[in-house]
Amino acid sequence: MNILVTGANGQLGREMRIISKENDNRFFFSDVVEAEGVETMLLDMTDAAAVESAVRANDIRCIVNCAAYTNVDKAESDEALCRKLNAEAPKILAEAMKAVGGLLIHISTDYVFGGDPYNTPCREDQKGTPTGVYGRTKLEGEQHIEAVGGKYVILRTAWLYSEFGRNFVKTMLNLTATKPSLQVVFDQAGTPTYAYDLARAIETILEDYTAECPTERYSKTGIYHFSNEGVCSWYDFTKKIAEIAGHTSCDIQPCHSDEFPSPVVRPAYSVLDKTKIKETFGIRIPYWTDSLKICMKNLKNN
């Protein structure tokens, strides 16, 4: 099967490149900019004609959409572009796959939640209550995909990090190595997610889809949650990063979210319930600290 990966030069896209090397499917990697050392098909996924042309020219039967506008704070003043990338583009991709009877695997976010208070893991059928432009546009993207009516798997994830690009792990590795003290919020709880583990989950879904095809309607179409197992605060996450790295000289202290003013109220509790994806696809999900150790080892060895 020919598979198109959008946002291929981002964190998850780069992990998908690694996964593809051990896979029998044929992958095409696209982005809006090129990256050094990797082959990239330049494709604007907000251009419906360009997407349709790329799909037909390369006989694409599945799109894995790793692209998104992810700057949560900046989204508040850049709503038009954020909506174009997070809401309108997924609709274009869904329509392109429906036209050829293909599957769209779309990456969404825990930020579709947050407006209502709760302290139990979020399930897929829980009402979305986003608190900012980023979360609202990502929820709109999900709704557009569902409305198109094709075959899709929407994967909501959270707190993504990897060896690639800019992310919380790499930022905190630097800060705990160079700062005598650090304050990190403790009143936001979630689960760090290693992008490689998410890529592996996507690979499992692709294998399942390949085995079930050809079918008019994919029986496992729907929304699923994926993050690593466990729960922590950003403070706990930072403490574990520093511990693994051996950065013992930095005094890391907890603080409240309101001590770091932001244009967006972030979800206070965005732990995702992953029962559905584990039962449907037989996926075993690693504990977050185990995956963090693997990522940090890779960063040290690179």
N, C-alpha and C positions, 0 to 999 in steps of 0.2 A: 504494500500500500504506500502511496505517495503522501507525505505529511508535510504541511507548511507550519513552521514555527514563527510567529510574529514576536517582535521584541526580543530577538535572538541574541542581542548583545547586552542584555540586562542580566541580573543575578540568576533568575530561573532559566532564561534562555541559554546562558552559558552552561548551566548544569544539563540542560536538554542536549546540548552539543556533545557532552561527555557520554550521556546515555545512548545517543544515536550510534556511537562507535561500536556498540555491542549488540545492535539491533538489526533485524532482517529487513525492516521497512526502509524506504528511501526518504530521507529528510531534506527539506529545503528551508534554509534559515534566512529570514528577512528582518530588516530594520529600516529606520529612516536615515541612519548614518552608518558608515563602515567602521569597523574596529580592526586594529592592527593584529595580524596573525591569523585571522579567521575569514572565511569566505562568506560574504553577505549579499543577498539579493535586496536591492534597494526597493522598498515598497511602502507607499503611503496607504495605510489601512483605512483612512477616512475617505479615500477615493474609490467609490464603488466600481467604476469602470476598470480601474487599475487592478483591483482585487479580483474581479471576474476574469480579466485577461490572464492574470497569473495563475489562477485556479485551472482554467481551461488549457493553457499552454503547457502546464506541468502535470496535468491529470491528477490534481490534488483531490484526495478523498477524505482528508481530515485536516482541520486547522487547530493548532494548539496556540491559543492567544495569551502570550505572556506580557503583552504590551499594555501600558496604562499610564495615566497621569497620576503620580504618587506623592507629590509634594503637598502634604495635607494642609499646611499653613498657607502656602502660596495660592492654593486652589480658591481660597476665599476671595481673592482679588483677581482671579484669572478663571472665572466660572465658565466662560464661553469655550475656551480651549479644553478645560477639564471635561466639560460635558461632551465635546466633540470626540475626545479620545476614549472616555469611559462609558458613554451611553450610546452615542451614534455609531461609532466604529464597530462595537460588538454586533449591532443590528446588521450592518453591512456584511460582516463575516458570517453571521447566521444565515442570511439570505443567500450568500454565495454557496454555502454548504447545502442548503435545502435544494438549490437548483440542480445539484449533481447527486443528491441523495447521500451526502457525506455527513460527517460528525464534527461538531464544534466542541472543543474542550476549552473552557473559558475560566480564567483565574479571577476570582473575586476576593472579598475581604471581610474581616470581622467588623470593619467600620460601618457595615450596614446596620449594626446594632449600636446601642449606647444611650438612646434617649430615655429608656425606661429603666428603673432600678431593678436589679436582679442579682442573685448570687449563686445561681446554678448554671452549669454549662449550656450554651445556646444550641438549640436544635435547629434543623433545617427549616422546619415549618413555623418557627417563631417569627412573629411580625417584625419587619425591619423598622427600626426607629433611628435613622442616622442623625447625627448632630451637626454635620457640616457639609460643605459642597462636595468634598471628596466622597464621603459615604453616600450622599444622595445620588450622585452621578453613577457610582458603582451599582447601587440598587436599581437605578433606571436601566442600566445596561443589562442586568439580569432580567428585568421585566420585558425589555425589548426582545431578548433572545427567546424567552418563553412565548411571546406573542407571535413570533415568526412561525413557530410550529414545526420546526425541523428536529433533527436529532442533536442533542446537546448534553454535555456534562458540565455543570458549573461547580467549580471547586473554590469554596471560601477558605482562605488561609489567614495567617496572622504572624506578625513580628518576624518577617522573613529576613534571613541573613545567609551569607555564603562567603566563599573566598574571593568573590568577584565584586567589583563596584564599591560604592559607598554604603555602609550599613552600620548598625548599632555596635556589633561586635568589634569591627575594625576601629570605629571611633573610640570605644571604651578601652581597647587595647592601647591606643595611643595616649589617651588622657590619663589612665592609671599608671602609665609608665613615665609620664612627664609632669604630672601635677602632684603637689604634696597633699592636697585634699580635694574631695569631690562630693557634691550633693546630687542624689538621684531620687526621683519620685518613687514612693512606696505605695501610693494609693491608687495605682492602676495595675490590675492583674490580668494576665493572659498567658500565652504559651509561645516561647521562641520556636521558630520553625526553620530547620536547615533546608535550604532550597534543593539540595541534592536528594533529600528524602521525599520532597514533593515531586521532584522529577521522576523518582522511582515509582511513586504512586501513579503518576501519569502513564508511565510505561506499562504498568499492570493493567490500567484501563484500556490502553491501546491494544494490548494482547487480547483482552476480553472482547473488545469490539471486533477485532480481526477474526476471532473464533466464531462470533455470532453472525457476522455478515455472510452472504448478503441478506438483509432483512429490510422491509419497508420502513418499519419503525424499530429503533433500538430499544429493547425492553428496559434498559437501565437509564434512559434519559431522566434527568432531574438535577437537583441541587444536592451537593455533598459538602461535608466539612473535613478539612485536613489541616492538622498542625501536629507537632510532636506531642508526646504524652506528658502529662504533668501540668503544673501551674506555678507561676512565680510573679513577682512584681519586677519592675525595671531595676529597682534597687537590688533584689536578689540576683537578677540576671547579671548585673555589673559585678557584684561580689563574686559570683562564680567565675566570670571571665578573668578577674584579677587573680583569683586563687589558682586557676589552671595555668595562667601565665607566670605565676610567681611574683606578681607585682605587689609586694607586701608593704612597701613604704608609703603607699597612697592611703590616706584616711578617708574611707568612703562612708558617708552618712546619709540616712534617709531624710526625705523632705516631702512636703505636700505639693500637689500639682499647681496650686495657685501661687506658689513661690516662683514659678516660671510662666509668666503671662503668655497666653497664646490666643490667636483669634478663633481657635476651635476648642470646644470641649470634647476631649477624647473619651472613649469608652472607659468607664471605671472598672468594668469586669467584662472581658471579651473572650473567656475560655470557650472553646468550641467542643460540642459533643460530637464524637467521631464514630459512634456506634454504627450508623448507617453505612459508611464507606467500608468499615471493617467487615461487616456482615455481608454486604453486597459483593465486594471484590476479594474478600479473603486477605486483606492487607494487614500485616503486623507493623505497628508504628513504634519506632524507637523512643525511649525516654529522652527528654530534652537535654539533660546534662551529658548523656552518652554521645549524642550527635554533636553537641558543642565541642567536646573534646576532640572528635574526629576532625571537625572543621579547623580548629585551632592548630592541630598537628599539621594539617595540610598547609596552613598559612605559614607556619614556622619552617616547613621544608621547602617551600617555594622560593 
